[in-house]
Amino acid sequence: MSYKFFQNKECPYFPCHKIGDVAKFNCLMCFCPLYYLKDCGGNFKITNNVKDCSDCTICHTDYDLIIKKIKEQNEKKNG
């Protein structure tokens, strides 16, 4: 399932989050597509009125959850 996983080990920030098994760190969604959702399902905090996702790894570890959330949002929008 190569379309679900990609690593860029040459990135100067790799891995950009602390994670137990770096071999499972997924760079495919470098910027989380759920960032703008109020209820993204991730482990975030608000710092100075900005969403801080530095403790969250779902966009780097759970491709299927991200796609599920995107589909849910599309269904809400499109009724």
N, CA, C and O atoms as a Maestro MAE file, in Angstrom:
{
 s_m_m2io_version
 :::
 2.0.0
}

f_m_ct {
 s_m_title
 :::
 protein
 m_atom[316] {
  # First column is atom index #
  i_m_mmod_type
  r_m_x_coord
  r_m_y_coord
  r_m_z_coord
  i_m_residue_number
  s_m_chain_name
  s_m_pdb_residue_name
  s_m_pdb_atom_name
  i_m_atomic_number
  :::
  1 25 0.835 -1.190 0.000 1 A "MET " " N  " 7
  2 3 0.000 0.000 0.000 1 A "MET " " CA " 6
  3 2 0.876 1.248 0.000 1 A "MET " " C  " 6
  4 15 0.799 2.056 0.925 1 A "MET " " O  " 8
  5 25 1.680 1.408 -0.996 2 A "SER " " N  " 7
  6 3 2.623 2.513 -1.045 2 A "SER " " CA " 6
  7 2 1.940 3.881 -1.109 2 A "SER " " C  " 6
  8 15 2.544 4.877 -0.710 2 A "SER " " O  " 8
  9 25 0.715 3.956 -1.595 3 A "TYR " " N  " 7
  10 3 0.034 5.243 -1.653 3 A "TYR " " CA " 6
  11 2 -0.323 5.773 -0.268 3 A "TYR " " C  " 6
  12 15 -0.660 6.949 -0.129 3 A "TYR " " O  " 8
  13 25 -0.254 4.927 0.754 4 A "LYS " " N  " 7
  14 3 -0.576 5.331 2.119 4 A "LYS " " CA " 6
  15 2 0.648 5.707 2.935 4 A "LYS " " C  " 6
  16 15 0.507 6.174 4.066 4 A "LYS " " O  " 8
  17 25 1.832 5.518 2.399 5 A "PHE " " N  " 7
  18 3 3.026 5.705 3.219 5 A "PHE " " CA " 6
  19 2 4.184 6.267 2.403 5 A "PHE " " C  " 6
  20 15 4.440 5.838 1.278 5 A "PHE " " O  " 8
  21 25 4.878 7.238 2.997 6 A "PHE " " N  " 7
  22 3 6.042 7.856 2.371 6 A "PHE " " CA " 6
  23 2 6.955 8.404 3.467 6 A "PHE " " C  " 6
  24 15 6.474 8.970 4.449 6 A "PHE " " O  " 8
  25 25 8.252 8.239 3.306 7 A "GLN " " N  " 7
  26 3 9.210 8.826 4.234 7 A "GLN " " CA " 6
  27 2 10.201 9.691 3.478 7 A "GLN " " C  " 6
  28 15 10.678 9.326 2.403 7 A "GLN " " O  " 8
  29 25 10.499 10.837 4.055 8 A "ASN " " N  " 7
  30 3 11.528 11.711 3.499 8 A "ASN " " CA " 6
  31 2 12.631 11.841 4.548 8 A "ASN " " C  " 6
  32 15 12.663 12.803 5.316 8 A "ASN " " O  " 8
  33 25 13.509 10.886 4.567 9 A "LYS " " N  " 7
  34 3 14.577 10.868 5.563 9 A "LYS " " CA " 6
  35 2 15.601 11.972 5.334 9 A "LYS " " C  " 6
  36 15 16.409 12.255 6.218 9 A "LYS " " O  " 8
  37 25 15.578 12.599 4.162 10 A "GLU " " N  " 7
  38 3 16.493 13.698 3.873 10 A "GLU " " CA " 6
  39 2 15.966 15.038 4.379 10 A "GLU " " C  " 6
  40 15 16.684 16.038 4.349 10 A "GLU " " O  " 8
  41 25 14.737 15.064 4.837 11 A "CYS " " N  " 7
  42 3 14.162 16.293 5.401 11 A "CYS " " CA " 6
  43 2 14.939 16.671 6.660 11 A "CYS " " C  " 6
  44 15 15.193 15.809 7.501 11 A "CYS " " O  " 8
  45 25 15.316 17.924 6.807 12 A "PRO " " N  " 7
  46 3 16.080 18.329 7.989 12 A "PRO " " CA " 6
  47 2 15.285 18.195 9.289 12 A "PRO " " C  " 6
  48 15 15.865 18.242 10.374 12 A "PRO " " O  " 8
  49 25 13.968 18.029 9.191 13 A "TYR " " N  " 7
  50 3 13.122 17.902 10.387 13 A "TYR " " CA " 6
  51 2 12.708 16.463 10.674 13 A "TYR " " C  " 6
  52 15 11.992 16.205 11.642 13 A "TYR " " O  " 8
  53 25 13.146 15.544 9.856 14 A "PHE " " N  " 7
  54 3 12.735 14.142 10.018 14 A "PHE " " CA " 6
  55 2 13.352 13.521 11.258 14 A "PHE " " C  " 6
  56 15 14.562 13.632 11.461 14 A "PHE " " O  " 8
  57 25 12.559 12.876 12.085 15 A "PRO " " N  " 7
  58 3 11.105 12.993 12.187 15 A "PRO " " CA " 6
  59 2 10.742 14.272 12.941 15 A "PRO " " C  " 6
  60 15 11.426 14.645 13.894 15 A "PRO " " O  " 8
  61 25 9.697 14.927 12.529 16 A "CYS " " N  " 7
  62 3 9.335 16.215 13.121 16 A "CYS " " CA " 6
  63 2 8.598 16.066 14.451 16 A "CYS " " C  " 6
  64 15 8.388 17.053 15.155 16 A "CYS " " O  " 8
  65 25 8.210 14.860 14.793 17 A "HIS " " N  " 7
  66 3 7.575 14.577 16.083 17 A "HIS " " CA " 6
  67 2 8.288 13.386 16.716 17 A "HIS " " C  " 6
  68 15 8.800 12.511 16.017 17 A "HIS " " O  " 8
  69 25 8.314 13.364 18.037 18 A "LYS " " N  " 7
  70 3 8.889 12.213 18.727 18 A "LYS " " CA " 6
  71 2 7.924 11.044 18.582 18 A "LYS " " C  " 6
  72 15 6.723 11.171 18.824 18 A "LYS " " O  " 8
  73 25 8.471 9.917 18.186 19 A "ILE " " N  " 7
  74 3 7.657 8.716 17.968 19 A "ILE " " CA " 6
  75 2 8.519 7.509 18.300 19 A "ILE " " C  " 6
  76 15 9.731 7.525 18.086 19 A "ILE " " O  " 8
  77 25 7.895 6.472 18.818 20 A "GLY " " N  " 7
  78 3 8.637 5.290 19.237 20 A "GLY " " CA " 6
  79 2 9.384 4.598 18.111 20 A "GLY " " C  " 6
  80 15 10.592 4.380 18.207 20 A "GLY " " O  " 8
  81 25 8.681 4.257 17.057 21 A "ASP " " N  " 7
  82 3 9.270 3.511 15.944 21 A "ASP " " CA " 6
  83 2 9.362 4.401 14.708 21 A "ASP " " C  " 6
  84 15 8.377 4.569 13.988 21 A "ASP " " O  " 8
  85 25 10.526 4.964 14.462 22 A "VAL " " N  " 7
  86 3 10.728 5.884 13.341 22 A "VAL " " CA " 6
  87 2 10.443 5.210 12.003 22 A "VAL " " C  " 6
  88 15 10.096 5.889 11.036 22 A "VAL " " O  " 8
  89 25 10.581 3.900 11.929 23 A "ALA " " N  " 7
  90 3 10.306 3.184 10.681 23 A "ALA " " CA " 6
  91 2 8.841 3.303 10.280 23 A "ALA " " C  " 6
  92 15 8.510 3.126 9.108 23 A "ALA " " O  " 8
  93 25 7.958 3.598 11.231 24 A "LYS " " N  " 7
  94 3 6.527 3.744 10.950 24 A "LYS " " CA " 6
  95 2 6.113 5.208 10.781 24 A "LYS " " C  " 6
  96 15 4.930 5.497 10.603 24 A "LYS " " O  " 8
  97 25 7.068 6.126 10.834 25 A "PHE " " N  " 7
  98 3 6.756 7.552 10.721 25 A "PHE " " CA " 6
  99 2 6.430 7.891 9.268 25 A "PHE " " C  " 6
  100 15 7.257 7.700 8.377 25 A "PHE " " O  " 8
  101 25 5.228 8.390 9.041 26 A "ASN " " N  " 7
  102 3 4.725 8.658 7.707 26 A "ASN " " CA " 6
  103 2 4.798 10.160 7.395 26 A "ASN " " C  " 6
  104 15 4.204 10.973 8.104 26 A "ASN " " O  " 8
  105 25 5.513 10.517 6.356 27 A "CYS " " N  " 7
  106 3 5.657 11.916 5.941 27 A "CYS " " CA " 6
  107 2 4.629 12.322 4.887 27 A "CYS " " C  " 6
  108 15 4.630 13.470 4.443 27 A "CYS " " O  " 8
  109 25 3.765 11.417 4.486 28 A "LEU " " N  " 7
  110 3 2.825 11.685 3.403 28 A "LEU " " CA " 6
  111 2 2.003 12.942 3.663 28 A "LEU " " C  " 6
  112 15 1.792 13.749 2.757 28 A "LEU " " O  " 8
  113 25 1.545 13.104 4.882 29 A "MET " " N  " 7
  114 3 0.745 14.274 5.243 29 A "MET " " CA " 6
  115 2 1.577 15.170 6.151 29 A "MET " " C  " 6
  116 15 1.301 15.311 7.342 29 A "MET " " O  " 8
  117 25 2.576 15.754 5.571 30 A "CYS " " N  " 7
  118 3 3.495 16.617 6.313 30 A "CYS " " CA " 6
  119 2 2.723 17.726 7.027 30 A "CYS " " C  " 6
  120 15 3.015 18.043 8.180 30 A "CYS " " O  " 8
  121 25 1.761 18.303 6.359 31 A "PHE " " N  " 7
  122 3 0.852 19.263 6.976 31 A "PHE " " CA " 6
  123 2 -0.470 18.552 7.153 31 A "PHE " " C  " 6
  124 15 -1.047 18.051 6.188 31 A "PHE " " O  " 8
  125 25 -0.949 18.507 8.371 32 A "CYS " " N  " 7
  126 3 -2.171 17.753 8.666 32 A "CYS " " CA " 6
  127 2 -3.393 18.389 8.003 32 A "CYS " " C  " 6
  128 15 -3.676 19.565 8.231 32 A "CYS " " O  " 8
  129 25 -4.116 17.625 7.188 33 A "PRO " " N  " 7
  130 3 -5.311 18.158 6.544 33 A "PRO " " CA " 6
  131 2 -6.456 18.410 7.525 33 A "PRO " " C  " 6
  132 15 -7.463 19.013 7.156 33 A "PRO " " O  " 8
  133 25 -6.312 17.958 8.761 34 A "LEU " " N  " 7
  134 3 -7.355 18.168 9.769 34 A "LEU " " CA " 6
  135 2 -7.072 19.377 10.654 34 A "LEU " " C  " 6
  136 15 -7.843 19.665 11.570 34 A "LEU " " O  " 8
  137 25 -6.001 20.071 10.400 35 A "TYR " " N  " 7
  138 3 -5.585 21.192 11.244 35 A "TYR " " CA " 6
  139 2 -6.715 22.195 11.469 35 A "TYR " " C  " 6
  140 15 -6.877 22.699 12.580 35 A "TYR " " O  " 8
  141 25 -7.487 22.488 10.443 36 A "TYR " " N  " 7
  142 3 -8.518 23.519 10.542 36 A "TYR " " CA " 6
  143 2 -9.816 23.036 11.186 36 A "TYR " " C  " 6
  144 15 -10.733 23.831 11.390 36 A "TYR " " O  " 8
  145 25 -9.906 21.766 11.504 37 A "LEU " " N  " 7
  146 3 -11.106 21.250 12.165 37 A "LEU " " CA " 6
  147 2 -11.041 21.498 13.663 37 A "LEU " " C  " 6
  148 15 -10.010 21.283 14.300 37 A "LEU " " O  " 8
  149 25 -12.155 21.952 14.210 38 A "LYS " " N  " 7
  150 3 -12.215 22.176 15.656 38 A "LYS " " CA " 6
  151 2 -12.057 20.842 16.391 38 A "LYS " " C  " 6
  152 15 -11.331 20.750 17.381 38 A "LYS " " O  " 8
  153 25 -12.743 19.816 15.893 39 A "ASP " " N  " 7
  154 3 -12.661 18.474 16.492 39 A "ASP " " CA " 6
  155 2 -11.915 17.554 15.525 39 A "ASP " " C  " 6
  156 15 -12.526 16.744 14.828 39 A "ASP " " O  " 8
  157 25 -10.604 17.688 15.491 40 A "CYS " " N  " 7
  158 3 -9.797 16.905 14.548 40 A "CYS " " CA " 6
  159 2 -9.529 15.491 15.055 40 A "CYS " " C  " 6
  160 15 -9.183 14.609 14.269 40 A "CYS " " O  " 8
  161 25 -9.685 15.265 16.349 41 A "GLY " " N  " 7
  162 3 -9.424 13.946 16.922 41 A "GLY " " CA " 6
  163 2 -7.993 13.775 17.396 41 A "GLY " " C  " 6
  164 15 -7.629 12.723 17.922 41 A "GLY " " O  " 8
  165 25 -7.190 14.796 17.213 42 A "GLY " " N  " 7
  166 3 -5.783 14.712 17.602 42 A "GLY " " CA " 6
  167 2 -5.498 15.271 18.989 42 A "GLY " " C  " 6
  168 15 -6.376 15.818 19.657 42 A "GLY " " O  " 8
  169 25 -4.273 15.120 19.392 43 A "ASN " " N  " 7
  170 3 -3.813 15.581 20.692 43 A "ASN " " CA " 6
  171 2 -3.174 16.961 20.525 43 A "ASN " " C  " 6
  172 15 -1.961 17.074 20.353 43 A "ASN " " O  " 8
  173 25 -3.995 18.000 20.578 44 A "PHE " " N  " 7
  174 3 -3.492 19.355 20.391 44 A "PHE " " CA " 6
  175 2 -3.802 20.205 21.613 44 A "PHE " " C  " 6
  176 15 -4.594 19.819 22.472 44 A "PHE " " O  " 8
  177 25 -3.165 21.366 21.674 45 A "LYS " " N  " 7
  178 3 -3.488 22.345 22.711 45 A "LYS " " CA " 6
  179 2 -3.490 23.718 22.050 45 A "LYS " " C  " 6
  180 15 -2.906 23.907 20.982 45 A "LYS " " O  " 8
  181 25 -4.138 24.652 22.683 46 A "ILE " " N  " 7
  182 3 -4.173 26.023 22.187 46 A "ILE " " CA " 6
  183 2 -3.130 26.828 22.950 46 A "ILE " " C  " 6
  184 15 -3.177 26.915 24.177 46 A "ILE " " O  " 8
  185 25 -2.191 27.415 22.219 47 A "THR " " N  " 7
  186 3 -1.139 28.231 22.809 47 A "THR " " CA " 6
  187 2 -1.169 29.598 22.142 47 A "THR " " C  " 6
  188 15 -0.973 29.703 20.931 47 A "THR " " O  " 8
  189 25 -1.410 30.638 22.915 48 A "ASN " " N  " 7
  190 3 -1.504 32.003 22.373 48 A "ASN " " CA " 6
  191 2 -2.499 32.086 21.215 48 A "ASN " " C  " 6
  192 15 -2.222 32.706 20.188 48 A "ASN " " O  " 8
  193 25 -3.658 31.453 21.395 49 A "ASN " " N  " 7
  194 3 -4.735 31.420 20.391 49 A "ASN " " CA " 6
  195 2 -4.351 30.719 19.089 49 A "ASN " " C  " 6
  196 15 -4.967 30.961 18.051 49 A "ASN " " O  " 8
  197 25 -3.343 29.855 19.139 50 A "VAL " " N  " 7
  198 3 -2.915 29.092 17.967 50 A "VAL " " CA " 6
  199 2 -2.957 27.609 18.311 50 A "VAL " " C  " 6
  200 15 -2.547 27.202 19.398 50 A "VAL " " O  " 8
  201 25 -3.449 26.818 17.390 51 A "LYS " " N  " 7
  202 3 -3.508 25.373 17.585 51 A "LYS " " CA " 6
  203 2 -2.089 24.811 17.523 51 A "LYS " " C  " 6
  204 15 -1.403 24.938 16.508 51 A "LYS " " O  " 8
  205 25 -1.667 24.201 18.598 52 A "ASP " " N  " 7
  206 3 -0.321 23.627 18.707 52 A "ASP " " CA " 6
  207 2 -0.434 22.113 18.622 52 A "ASP " " C  " 6
  208 15 -0.954 21.470 19.534 52 A "ASP " " O  " 8
  209 25 0.051 21.548 17.527 53 A "CYS " " N  " 7
  210 3 -0.063 20.113 17.269 53 A "CYS " " CA " 6
  211 2 1.262 19.381 17.501 53 A "CYS " " C  " 6
  212 15 1.438 18.252 17.042 53 A "CYS " " O  " 8
  213 25 2.168 20.007 18.194 54 A "SER " " N  " 7
  214 3 3.504 19.415 18.352 54 A "SER " " CA " 6
  215 2 3.492 18.097 19.124 54 A "SER " " C  " 6
  216 15 4.432 17.311 19.007 54 A "SER " " O  " 8
  217 25 2.443 17.842 19.910 55 A "ASP " " N  " 7
  218 3 2.339 16.573 20.634 55 A "ASP " " CA " 6
  219 2 1.462 15.554 19.918 55 A "ASP " " C  " 6
  220 15 1.194 14.481 20.459 55 A "ASP " " O  " 8
  221 25 1.019 15.873 18.723 56 A "CYS " " N  " 7
  222 3 0.117 14.992 17.980 56 A "CYS " " CA " 6
  223 2 0.860 14.307 16.837 56 A "CYS " " C  " 6
  224 15 1.695 14.919 16.171 56 A "CYS " " O  " 8
  225 25 0.552 13.053 16.621 57 A "THR " " N  " 7
  226 3 1.193 12.309 15.534 57 A "THR " " CA " 6
  227 2 0.196 11.620 14.608 57 A "THR " " C  " 6
  228 15 0.611 10.836 13.754 57 A "THR " " O  " 8
  229 25 -1.112 11.886 14.746 58 A "ILE " " N  " 7
  230 3 -2.065 11.110 13.937 58 A "ILE " " CA " 6
  231 2 -1.853 11.268 12.437 58 A "ILE " " C  " 6
  232 15 -2.074 10.319 11.685 58 A "ILE " " O  " 8
  233 25 -1.431 12.443 11.986 59 A "CYS " " N  " 7
  234 3 -1.237 12.584 10.529 59 A "CYS " " CA " 6
  235 2 0.023 11.859 10.066 59 A "CYS " " C  " 6
  236 15 0.235 11.689 8.865 59 A "CYS " " O  " 8
  237 25 0.850 11.434 10.999 60 A "HIS " " N  " 7
  238 3 2.072 10.701 10.655 60 A "HIS " " CA " 6
  239 2 1.974 9.209 10.961 60 A "HIS " " C  " 6
  240 15 2.889 8.446 10.653 60 A "HIS " " O  " 8
  241 25 0.868 8.799 11.565 61 A "THR " " N  " 7
  242 3 0.751 7.396 11.967 61 A "THR " " CA " 6
  243 2 -0.571 6.735 11.587 61 A "THR " " C  " 6
  244 15 -0.645 5.506 11.565 61 A "THR " " O  " 8
  245 25 -1.617 7.506 11.287 62 A "ASP " " N  " 7
  246 3 -2.937 6.900 11.074 62 A "ASP " " CA " 6
  247 2 -3.623 7.436 9.809 62 A "ASP " " C  " 6
  248 15 -4.568 8.221 9.886 62 A "ASP " " O  " 8
  249 25 -3.135 7.005 8.663 63 A "TYR " " N  " 7
  250 3 -3.673 7.417 7.365 63 A "TYR " " CA " 6
  251 2 -5.184 7.187 7.287 63 A "TYR " " C  " 6
  252 15 -5.928 8.063 6.847 63 A "TYR " " O  " 8
  253 25 -5.631 6.008 7.714 64 A "ASP " " N  " 7
  254 3 -7.050 5.658 7.589 64 A "ASP " " CA " 6
  255 2 -7.946 6.590 8.409 64 A "ASP " " C  " 6
  256 15 -9.037 6.941 7.959 64 A "ASP " " O  " 8
  257 25 -7.509 6.993 9.597 65 A "LEU " " N  " 7
  258 3 -8.288 7.927 10.412 65 A "LEU " " CA " 6
  259 2 -8.401 9.288 9.722 65 A "LEU " " C  " 6
  260 15 -9.470 9.898 9.729 65 A "LEU " " O  " 8
  261 25 -7.328 9.755 9.140 66 A "ILE " " N  " 7
  262 3 -7.345 11.037 8.439 66 A "ILE " " CA " 6
  263 2 -8.351 10.996 7.290 66 A "ILE " " C  " 6
  264 15 -9.157 11.914 7.142 66 A "ILE " " O  " 8
  265 25 -8.312 9.947 6.483 67 A "ILE " " N  " 7
  266 3 -9.232 9.814 5.343 67 A "ILE " " CA " 6
  267 2 -10.675 9.722 5.839 67 A "ILE " " C  " 6
  268 15 -11.573 10.319 5.244 67 A "ILE " " O  " 8
  269 25 -10.903 8.983 6.914 68 A "LYS " " N  " 7
  270 3 -12.252 8.854 7.489 68 A "LYS " " CA " 6
  271 2 -12.786 10.226 7.919 68 A "LYS " " C  " 6
  272 15 -13.934 10.565 7.633 68 A "LYS " " O  " 8
  273 25 -11.960 11.003 8.598 69 A "LYS " " N  " 7
  274 3 -12.376 12.325 9.061 69 A "LYS " " CA " 6
  275 2 -12.673 13.259 7.885 69 A "LYS " " C  " 6
  276 15 -13.633 14.029 7.931 69 A "LYS " " O  " 8
  277 25 -11.859 13.193 6.842 70 A "ILE " " N  " 7
  278 3 -12.093 14.019 5.660 70 A "ILE " " CA " 6
  279 2 -13.428 13.643 5.012 70 A "ILE " " C  " 6
  280 15 -14.198 14.521 4.621 70 A "ILE " " O  " 8
  281 25 -13.700 12.343 4.898 71 A "LYS " " N  " 7
  282 3 -14.975 11.886 4.326 71 A "LYS " " CA " 6
  283 2 -16.155 12.361 5.169 71 A "LYS " " C  " 6
  284 15 -17.173 12.783 4.621 71 A "LYS " " O  " 8
  285 25 -16.031 12.298 6.490 72 A "GLU " " N  " 7
  286 3 -17.098 12.758 7.384 72 A "GLU " " CA " 6
  287 2 -17.378 14.240 7.165 72 A "GLU " " C  " 6
  288 15 -18.536 14.654 7.110 72 A "GLU " " O  " 8
  289 25 -16.325 15.036 7.040 73 A "GLN " " N  " 7
  290 3 -16.496 16.472 6.806 73 A "GLN " " CA " 6
  291 2 -17.163 16.736 5.463 73 A "GLN " " C  " 6
  292 15 -18.019 17.614 5.354 73 A "GLN " " O  " 8
  293 25 -16.774 15.978 4.442 74 A "ASN " " N  " 7
  294 3 -17.400 16.144 3.125 74 A "ASN " " CA " 6
  295 2 -18.879 15.790 3.161 74 A "ASN " " C  " 6
  296 15 -19.696 16.456 2.525 74 A "ASN " " O  " 8
  297 25 -19.228 14.737 3.909 75 A "GLU " " N  " 7
  298 3 -20.621 14.347 4.025 75 A "GLU " " CA " 6
  299 2 -21.440 15.422 4.742 75 A "GLU " " C  " 6
  300 15 -22.577 15.698 4.359 75 A "GLU " " O  " 8
  301 25 -20.864 16.025 5.776 76 A "LYS " " N  " 7
  302 3 -21.561 17.108 6.499 76 A "LYS " " CA " 6
  303 2 -21.811 18.290 5.579 76 A "LYS " " C  " 6
  304 15 -22.888 18.886 5.602 76 A "LYS " " O  " 8
  305 25 -20.807 18.632 4.761 77 A "LYS " " N  " 7
  306 3 -20.920 19.777 3.863 77 A "LYS " " CA " 6
  307 2 -21.921 19.525 2.738 77 A "LYS " " C  " 6
  308 15 -22.689 20.408 2.358 77 A "LYS " " O  " 8
  309 25 -21.895 18.298 2.216 78 A "ASN " " N  " 7
  310 3 -22.694 17.981 1.036 78 A "ASN " " CA " 6
  311 2 -24.041 17.347 1.369 78 A "ASN " " C  " 6
  312 15 -24.805 16.988 0.473 78 A "ASN " " O  " 8
  313 25 -24.319 17.216 2.640 79 A "GLY " " N  " 7
  314 3 -25.592 16.753 3.121 79 A "GLY " " CA " 6
  315 2 -25.914 15.364 2.819 79 A "GLY " " C  " 6
  316 15 -26.984 14.884 3.192 79 A "GLY " " O  " 8
  :::
 }
 m_bond[315] {
  # First column is bond index #
  i_m_from
  i_m_to
  i_m_order
  :::
  1 1 2 1
  2 2 3 1
  3 3 4 2
  4 3 5 1
  5 5 6 1
  6 6 7 1
  7 7 8 2
  8 7 9 1
  9 9 10 1
  10 10 11 1
  11 11 12 2
  12 11 13 1
  13 13 14 1
  14 14 15 1
  15 15 16 2
  16 15 17 1
  17 17 18 1
  18 18 19 1
  19 19 20 2
  20 19 21 1
  21 21 22 1
  22 22 23 1
  23 23 24 2
  24 23 25 1
  25 25 26 1
  26 26 27 1
  27 27 28 2
  28 27 29 1
  29 29 30 1
  30 30 31 1
  31 31 32 2
  32 31 33 1
  33 33 34 1
  34 34 35 1
  35 35 36 2
  36 35 37 1
  37 37 38 1
  38 38 39 1
  39 39 40 2
  40 39 41 1
  41 41 42 1
  42 42 43 1
  43 43 44 2
  44 43 45 1
  45 45 46 1
  46 46 47 1
  47 47 48 2
  48 47 49 1
  49 49 50 1
  50 50 51 1
  51 51 52 2
  52 51 53 1
  53 53 54 1
  54 54 55 1
  55 55 56 2
  56 55 57 1
  57 57 58 1
  58 58 59 1
  59 59 60 2
  60 59 61 1
  61 61 62 1
  62 62 63 1
  63 63 64 2
  64 63 65 1
  65 65 66 1
  66 66 67 1
  67 67 68 2
  68 67 69 1
  69 69 70 1
  70 70 71 1
  71 71 72 2
  72 71 73 1
  73 73 74 1
  74 74 75 1
  75 75 76 2
  76 75 77 1
  77 77 78 1
  78 78 79 1
  79 79 80 2
  80 79 81 1
  81 81 82 1
  82 82 83 1
  83 83 84 2
  84 83 85 1
  85 85 86 1
  86 86 87 1
  87 87 88 2
  88 87 89 1
  89 89 90 1
  90 90 91 1
  91 91 92 2
  92 91 93 1
  93 93 94 1
  94 94 95 1
  95 95 96 2
  96 95 97 1
  97 97 98 1
  98 98 99 1
  99 99 100 2
  100 99 101 1
  101 101 102 1
  102 102 103 1
  103 103 104 2
  104 103 105 1
  105 105 106 1
  106 106 107 1
  107 107 108 2
  108 107 109 1
  109 109 110 1
  110 110 111 1
  111 111 112 2
  112 111 113 1
  113 113 114 1
  114 114 115 1
  115 115 116 2
  116 115 117 1
  117 117 118 1
  118 118 119 1
  119 119 120 2
  120 119 121 1
  121 121 122 1
  122 122 123 1
  123 123 124 2
  124 123 125 1
  125 125 126 1
  126 126 127 1
  127 127 128 2
  128 127 129 1
  129 129 130 1
  130 130 131 1
  131 131 132 2
  132 131 133 1
  133 133 134 1
  134 134 135 1
  135 135 136 2
  136 135 137 1
  137 137 138 1
  138 138 139 1
  139 139 140 2
  140 139 141 1
  141 141 142 1
  142 142 143 1
  143 143 144 2
  144 143 145 1
  145 145 146 1
  146 146 147 1
  147 147 148 2
  148 147 149 1
  149 149 150 1
  150 150 151 1
  151 151 152 2
  152 151 153 1
  153 153 154 1
  154 154 155 1
  155 155 156 2
  156 155 157 1
  157 157 158 1
  158 158 159 1
  159 159 160 2
  160 159 161 1
  161 161 162 1
  162 162 163 1
  163 163 164 2
  164 163 165 1
  165 165 166 1
  166 166 167 1
  167 167 168 2
  168 167 169 1
  169 169 170 1
  170 170 171 1
  171 171 172 2
  172 171 173 1
  173 173 174 1
  174 174 175 1
  175 175 176 2
  176 175 177 1
  177 177 178 1
  178 178 179 1
  179 179 180 2
  180 179 181 1
  181 181 182 1
  182 182 183 1
  183 183 184 2
  184 183 185 1
  185 185 186 1
  186 186 187 1
  187 187 188 2
  188 187 189 1
  189 189 190 1
  190 190 191 1
  191 191 192 2
  192 191 193 1
  193 193 194 1
  194 194 195 1
  195 195 196 2
  196 195 197 1
  197 197 198 1
  198 198 199 1
  199 199 200 2
  200 199 201 1
  201 201 202 1
  202 202 203 1
  203 203 204 2
  204 203 205 1
  205 205 206 1
  206 206 207 1
  207 207 208 2
  208 207 209 1
  209 209 210 1
  210 210 211 1
  211 211 212 2
  212 211 213 1
  213 213 214 1
  214 214 215 1
  215 215 216 2
  216 215 217 1
  217 217 218 1
  218 218 219 1
  219 219 220 2
  220 219 221 1
  221 221 222 1
  222 222 223 1
  223 223 224 2
  224 223 225 1
  225 225 226 1
  226 226 227 1
  227 227 228 2
  228 227 229 1
  229 229 230 1
  230 230 231 1
  231 231 232 2
  232 231 233 1
  233 233 234 1
  234 234 235 1
  235 235 236 2
  236 235 237 1
  237 237 238 1
  238 238 239 1
  239 239 240 2
  240 239 241 1
  241 241 242 1
  242 242 243 1
  243 243 244 2
  244 243 245 1
  245 245 246 1
  246 246 247 1
  247 247 248 2
  248 247 249 1
  249 249 250 1
  250 250 251 1
  251 251 252 2
  252 251 253 1
  253 253 254 1
  254 254 255 1
  255 255 256 2
  256 255 257 1
  257 257 258 1
  258 258 259 1
  259 259 260 2
  260 259 261 1
  261 261 262 1
  262 262 263 1
  263 263 264 2
  264 263 265 1
  265 265 266 1
  266 266 267 1
  267 267 268 2
  268 267 269 1
  269 269 270 1
  270 270 271 1
  271 271 272 2
  272 271 273 1
  273 273 274 1
  274 274 275 1
  275 275 276 2
  276 275 277 1
  277 277 278 1
  278 278 279 1
  279 279 280 2
  280 279 281 1
  281 281 282 1
  282 282 283 1
  283 283 284 2
  284 283 285 1
  285 285 286 1
  286 286 287 1
  287 287 288 2
  288 287 289 1
  289 289 290 1
  290 290 291 1
  291 291 292 2
  292 291 293 1
  293 293 294 1
  294 294 295 1
  295 295 296 2
  296 295 297 1
  297 297 298 1
  298 298 299 1
  299 299 300 2
  300 299 301 1
  301 301 302 1
  302 302 303 1
  303 303 304 2
  304 303 305 1
  305 305 306 1
  306 306 307 1
  307 307 308 2
  308 307 309 1
  309 309 310 1
  310 310 311 1
  311 311 312 2
  312 311 313 1
  313 313 314 1
  314 314 315 1
  315 315 316 2
  :::
 }
}
